[in-house]
Amino acid sequence: MATPEPLDARLRDQDALDEIEMTSALMIAASESCERLSQRRVDEILGIAPEGRD
């Protein structure tokens, strides 16, 4: 069996990987919740500070 070749570092897109990670976190939180996620909870998951606060 051939060994897989390592990923070419040029194919890594950190922004895309970060977006995938955030989307995954939202999907997990939504699947664990019995109710719709509030905007505040979505912001918490995404690491966004509430308006007027940093």
LINLINDA-V805126 format. One record per helix or strand of 2 or more residues. SS is the DSSP state (hx for helix, st for strand). FROM is the first residue (numbers start at 1). LEN is the number of residues. If there is no record, write none. Layout:
BEGIN
SS;FROM;LEN, SS;FROM;LEN
END
This chain:
BEGIN
hx;9;3, hx;14;19, hx;39;8
END
